[in-house]
Amino acid sequence: MGTVPECFGSKVFDDRDMRAMLSREVYQSLRQTIDEGKELDISVANAVAEAMKEWAVERGATHFTHWFQPLTGITAEKHDSFISPSPDGGVIMEFSGKELIKGEPDASSFPSGGLRATFEARGYTAWDPTSYAFIKGHTLCIPTAFCSYGGQALDKKTPLLRSMEALNKQALRILRLFGNTEAKRVVSSVGPEQEYFLVTKEMYEQRPDLRFCGRTLFGAKPPKGQELDDHYFGVIKPGVEAFMEDLNEELWELGILAKTEHNEVAPAQHELAPIYSTVNVACDQNQLTMEIMQKVAARHGFVCLLHEKPFDGVNGSGKHNNWSISTDSGQNLLSPGETPYENAQFLLFLCAVIKAVDDYQDLLRLSVATAGNDHRLGANEAPPAVVSMFLGEELDAVLEAIETGKPYKGTEKKQMKLGVDVLPKFNRDTTDRNRTSPFAFTGNKFEFRMLGSSNSIACANIMLNTAVAESLRTYADRLELAHDFEETLHAMIRKTIADHRRIIFNGNGYDDAWIEEATQQRGLLNLRTTADAMPKLLDEKNVRMLTRHKVMSKDEIASRCDIMLENYCKSVTIEANTMVRMARKHIMPAIESYTGSLAAAASAKKSVVPDLPCGYESSLIVKLSQLLDEINAKADELEAAVAGLADVDGIVAEAEVIRDEVLPRMDALRAPVDEAEVKVEKGFWPFPSYGDLLFSVK
């Protein structure tokens, strides 16, 4: 590779290429579409398509694809070549504006949650000009939305774009009230930190649970785990460093602003963090990042594990969603600013977020709900399932002063007509990054820490954007009719703080006392599992809010609830079936074989020295025989619980049975297996141990 500036974005048809290859008129029209949402003219699309094709073919591309994000949680693509027949029997390379704008992939096998009939196989993809096209291999990838034959969204991108527009519309109303007539758009931005594990491919291939489920279903804790914190920010091992260098090069070529890399807390765990991008672009790029991580890992003899909890007893992996909102001129609306006037505006946007998180804590929780993330939330490296906000001492003191009407005792106080001493200038971040908080203010952004490492960031940001848009809508409706703007503003901020203070918690989220306080005294929700959380999507207040802002229709909301619950049920069922098969085909025969070896050893001793005691062998044989019987019984119980799912009517009821019957039986089967593992000689145990997996990467 050349220098980083030379290679950066070399595989992306970005603004530099568009400016160079398009006429001034076409370029300006396209920019208006991208920046202001202007409708795209077909003549502009034709010109862009021709330039895009020339650019891609020049770089070795032979095919194009509409790259989209169906409700499977991963990306999808169908490749078509640029070739068209020519009269002389040869071919020419063609790509039209019509092909750029719309594709027609078969939608029959993608999850729809009942949005389409089985026989309605056709779906449509529509170009998203706000996210740049890029080259992957020999294919030009065009980011697109994906919808059904009837026009309903079948993807994650479409509702995300709608939520961004809802937030833009309501935020501009607020800015206009503060006298800002220059801002044309307000956009939400995200920097998603991506955690992951690396294990050797050789050991991965020996673990059916990793291959089928992405996580270990059995595994005794090794003598050493993460207790010494010696891996965190430690020296990066040569093999991992080579992987990271290769990964950075590929990401940079695709215009992905990979910035930070380091070892995380658990052995074999690492993190990559990018610079902020608009939510839509950040979502596309994070999906691409996960795909490239796995591809690059394979080249280096590794497997990249993106599951939220691949190993029991050590940290799981999250994806911290660092979210902020700003104008098209770059003004961060969650930054206090330099003047009291800006501070008042900041306070209103801050209150909008506080109100949104409290009013729609259920939507934020369910936006990160998966079978994998259920294992991570509430463990000692992730926030609990109870949603709360951390603001830090200084901001909390400011809000308290406003609520009570008492003076704020800070530095550089500036008085204004709001009737309180408002925020001082911030010369540094005034908050600590509370690792136990699900939603923490970190200077000029909020860090939503509940996302799991394999999650698309689309779902969380759809809910966050729309919930904040709803808060801003209620504020704008009132302020636009106010006779005294400042008096109404002050009263509204005070009321928000008083009504929603329960969601603010600056203490230790891991403390059991907090969970009791949150649920018993504050009335916050504790939605422990996906089965608890996901049905909340259908609550009337949530449907009303999402449909009001045209982010999702009622049918689209219902379909997503069904799809996410179905994914939950399928994931756990696959895990349960894998556990039973591993127990019966591998673990039980291994224990039996080792028990036979012990018996043979004892018999051999007796044949040489008849009176020689064999207490070690005898006691171990007895213990292993007991564990073998227990494993067999627990496997039978788990198998029966899974078989019973066939008689359950409805996906909500099935998810509840999974939660109440299947998962406890999986835990019950795991316990004797893990106990047996530490008693069976290594040569007999059929799978690499936790110690092997976590400490084998060099």
Rosetta blueprint (number, residue, H / E / L):
1 M L
2 G L
3 T L
4 V H
5 P H
6 E H
7 C H
8 F L
9 G L
10 S L
11 K L
12 V E
13 F E
14 D L
15 D H
16 R H
17 D H
18 M H
19 R H
20 A H
21 M H
22 L L
23 S L
24 R H
25 E H
26 V H
27 Y H
28 Q H
29 S H
30 L H
31 R H
32 Q H
33 T H
34 I H
35 D H
36 E H
37 G L
38 K L
39 E L
40 L L
41 D L
42 I H
43 S H
44 V H
45 A H
46 N H
47 A H
48 V H
49 A H
50 E H
51 A H
52 M H
53 K H
54 E H
55 W H
56 A H
57 V H
58 E H
59 R L
60 G L
61 A L
62 T L
63 H E
64 F E
65 T E
66 H E
67 W E
68 F E
69 Q L
70 P E
71 L L
72 T L
73 G L
74 I L
75 T L
76 A E
77 E L
78 K L
79 H E
80 D E
81 S E
82 F L
83 I E
84 S E
85 P E
86 S L
87 P L
88 D L
89 G L
90 G L
91 V E
92 I E
93 M E
94 E L
95 F L
96 S L
97 G H
98 K H
99 E H
100 L H
101 I H
102 K E
103 G E
104 E L
105 P L
106 D E
107 A L
108 S L
109 S L
110 F L
111 P L
112 S L
113 G L
114 G L
115 L L
116 R L
117 A L
118 T L
119 F L
120 E L
121 A L
122 R E
123 G E
124 Y E
125 T E
126 A E
127 W E
128 D L
129 P L
130 T L
131 S L
132 Y L
133 A E
134 F E
135 I E
136 K E
137 G L
138 H L
139 T E
140 L E
141 C E
142 I E
143 P E
144 T E
145 A E
146 F E
147 C E
148 S E
149 Y L
150 G L
151 G L
152 Q L
153 A E
154 L L
155 D E
156 K L
157 K H
158 T H
159 P H
160 L H
161 L H
162 R H
163 S H
164 M H
165 E H
166 A H
167 L H
168 N H
169 K H
170 Q H
171 A H
172 L H
173 R H
174 I H
175 L H
176 R H
177 L H
178 F L
179 G L
180 N L
181 T L
182 E L
183 A L
184 K L
185 R L
186 V E
187 V E
188 S E
189 S E
190 V E
191 G E
192 P E
193 E L
194 Q E
195 E E
196 Y E
197 F E
198 L E
199 V E
200 T E
201 K H
202 E H
203 M H
204 Y H
205 E H
206 Q L
207 R L
208 P H
209 D H
210 L H
211 R H
212 F H
213 C H
214 G L
215 R L
216 T L
217 L L
218 F L
219 G L
220 A L
221 K L
222 P L
223 P L
224 K L
225 G L
226 Q L
227 E L
228 L L
229 D L
230 D L
231 H L
232 Y L
233 F L
234 G L
235 V L
236 I L
237 K L
238 P H
239 G H
240 V H
241 E H
242 A H
243 F H
244 M H
245 E H
246 D H
247 L H
248 N H
249 E H
250 E H
251 L H
252 W H
253 E H
254 L L
255 G L
256 I L
257 L L
258 A E
259 K E
260 T E
261 E E
262 H E
263 N E
264 E L
265 V L
266 A L
267 P L
268 A L
269 Q E
270 H E
271 E E
272 L E
273 A E
274 P E
275 I L
276 Y L
277 S E
278 T E
279 V H
280 N H
281 V H
282 A H
283 C H
284 D H
285 Q H
286 N H
287 Q H
288 L H
289 T H
290 M H
291 E H
292 I H
293 M H
294 Q H
295 K H
296 V H
297 A H
298 A H
299 R H
300 H L
301 G L
302 F E
303 V E
304 C E
305 L E
306 L L
307 H L
308 E L
309 K L
310 P L
311 F L
312 D L
313 G L
314 V L
315 N L
316 G L
317 S L
318 G E
319 K L
320 H L
321 N E
322 N E
323 W E
324 S E
325 I E
326 S E
327 T E
328 D L
329 S L
330 G L
331 Q L
332 N E
333 L L
334 L L
335 S L
336 P L
337 G L
338 E L
339 T L
340 P H
341 Y H
342 E H
343 N H
344 A H
345 Q H
346 F H
347 L H
348 L H
349 F H
350 L H
351 C H
352 A H
353 V H
354 I H
355 K H
356 A H
357 V H
358 D H
359 D H
360 Y L
361 Q H
362 D H
363 L H
364 L H
365 R H
366 L H
367 S L
368 V L
369 A L
370 T L
371 A H
372 G H
373 N H
374 D H
375 H H
376 R H
377 L L
378 G L
379 A L
380 N L
381 E L
382 A L
383 P L
384 P L
385 A L
386 V E
387 V L
388 S L
389 M E
390 F E
391 L L
392 G L
393 E H
394 E H
395 L H
396 D H
397 A H
398 V H
399 L H
400 E H
401 A H
402 I H
403 E H
404 T H
405 G L
406 K L
407 P L
408 Y L
409 K L
410 G L
411 T L
412 E L
413 K L
414 K L
415 Q E
416 M L
417 K L
418 L L
419 G L
420 V L
421 D E
422 V L
423 L L
424 P L
425 K L
426 F L
427 N L
428 R L
429 D L
430 T L
431 T L
432 D L
433 R L
434 N L
435 R L
436 T L
437 S L
438 P L
439 F E
440 A E
441 F E
442 T L
443 G L
444 N L
445 K L
446 F E
447 E E
448 F E
449 R L
450 M L
451 L L
452 G E
453 S L
454 S L
455 N L
456 S L
457 I L
458 A H
459 C H
460 A H
461 N H
462 I H
463 M H
464 L H
465 N H
466 T H
467 A H
468 V H
469 A H
470 E H
471 S H
472 L H
473 R H
474 T H
475 Y H
476 A H
477 D H
478 R H
479 L H
480 E L
481 L L
482 A L
483 H L
484 D L
485 F H
486 E H
487 E H
488 T H
489 L H
490 H H
491 A H
492 M H
493 I H
494 R H
495 K H
496 T H
497 I H
498 A H
499 D H
500 H H
501 R H
502 R H
503 I H
504 I E
505 F L
506 N L
507 G L
508 N L
509 G L
510 Y L
511 D L
512 D H
513 A H
514 W H
515 I H
516 E H
517 E H
518 A H
519 T H
520 Q H
521 Q H
522 R L
523 G L
524 L L
525 L L
526 N E
527 L L
528 R L
529 T L
530 T H
531 A H
532 D H
533 A H
534 M H
535 P H
536 K H
537 L H
538 L H
539 D L
540 E H
541 K H
542 N H
543 V H
544 R H
545 M H
546 L H
547 T H
548 R H
549 H L
550 K L
551 V L
552 M L
553 S L
554 K H
555 D H
556 E H
557 I H
558 A H
559 S H
560 R H
561 C H
562 D H
563 I H
564 M H
565 L H
566 E H
567 N H
568 Y H
569 C H
570 K H
571 S H
572 V H
573 T H
574 I H
575 E H
576 A H
577 N H
578 T H
579 M H
580 V H
581 R H
582 M H
583 A H
584 R H
585 K H
586 H H
587 I H
588 M H
589 P H
590 A H
591 I H
592 E H
593 S H
594 Y H
595 T H
596 G H
597 S H
598 L H
599 A H
600 A H
601 A H
602 A H
603 S H
604 A H
605 K H
606 K H
607 S H
608 V H
609 V L
610 P L
611 D L
612 L L
613 P L
614 C L
615 G H
616 Y H
617 E H
618 S H
619 S H
620 L H
621 I H
622 V H
623 K H
624 L H
625 S H
626 Q H
627 L H
628 L H
629 D H
630 E H
631 I H
632 N H
633 A H
634 K H
635 A H
636 D H
637 E H
638 L H
639 E H
640 A H
641 A H
642 V H
643 A H
644 G H
645 L H
646 A H
647 D H
648 V L
649 D L
650 G L
651 I H
652 V H
653 A H
654 E H
655 A H
656 E H
657 V H
658 I H
659 R H
660 D H
661 E H
662 V H
663 L H
664 P H
665 R H
666 M H
667 D H
668 A H
669 L H
670 R H
671 A H
672 P H
673 V H
674 D H
675 E H
676 A H
677 E H
678 V L
679 K L
680 V L
681 E L
682 K L
683 G L
684 F L
685 W L
686 P L
687 F L
688 P L
689 S L
690 Y H
691 G H
692 D H
693 L H
694 L H
695 F H
696 S L
697 V L
698 K L
